[in-house]
Amino acid sequence: MKSITVFCASSPGFSAVYMEQAYLVGKTLAEKGIRLIYGGANIGLMGAVADGALEAGGEVVGVLPDFLRAKEIAHRRLSELIMVETMHERKTKMNDLCDGVIALPGGYGTLEELFEMITWAQLGLHQKPIALLNINGYYDHLTKLLQHMTDEGLLKAENQRMLLSGTDIHQLLEQMKQYTPPLVGKWITKDEL
């Protein structure tokens, strides 16, 4: 993998571990020669992941909608800042530029970005690995929800397994490197239950 998109919060969270781990993710990607693609902001976990990569000599590309630039949150030290018109264009551009996706802790925006990417994968629009870095158990409840969706017959087990998860960035990158997309469709029929 040459480029990874990271989705994460523009807030720091209440626990220092989130900022520390976001910085470590950026640093690790840079040390491995992987270009960071992210939302372009200089605040919260977004700023920390970019700073980690930049301070380790990595290449960092931000993708930012024009309306957020006006709020003066654009990171000023990026290798490249790509301005787009809409949030949808942002996700499309980030998808076009990357070979895989990692979601760090975040709120609605992070989940929306994550689920759009995993939905595109489920529909066969791409075959990129998509992963959660489950810092401090942040995504434990989400993984339980996904299991519940599978148990209720609304999500195929093969598609549930498309979303990789780990607590260590090095191990997570190895999982992503080894990822093979499933060869099944999205839809569940009564015969499969």
CORGIGI-V297719 format. One line per field, one symbol per residue. ss: DSSP state (a for helix, b for strand, c for the rest). phi: phi as a letter, one per 20 degrees, with the letter a starting at -180 (. if undefined). A space follows every 50 residues. Layout:
ss: ???
phi: ???
This chain:
ss: ccbbbbbccccccccaaaaaaaaaaaaaaaacccbbbbccbccaaaaaaa aaaaaccccbbbbbbaaaaccccbcccccbbbbbccaaaaaaaaaaaccb bbbccccaaaaaaaaaaaaaaaccccccbbbbbcaaaccaaaaaaaaaaa acccccaaaaccbbbbccaaaaaaaaaacccccccccccaaac
phi: .dbceddafedemedffffffffffgffgffemefedbfnedclffffff fgfffeneecddccfgfeffeldffedffbcdececfffgffffffedda ccdegadgfffffgfffffgffenfbcefccdeeflmgegffffffffgf femdbfgfffffefbadcffffffgffefcffddeffddffef
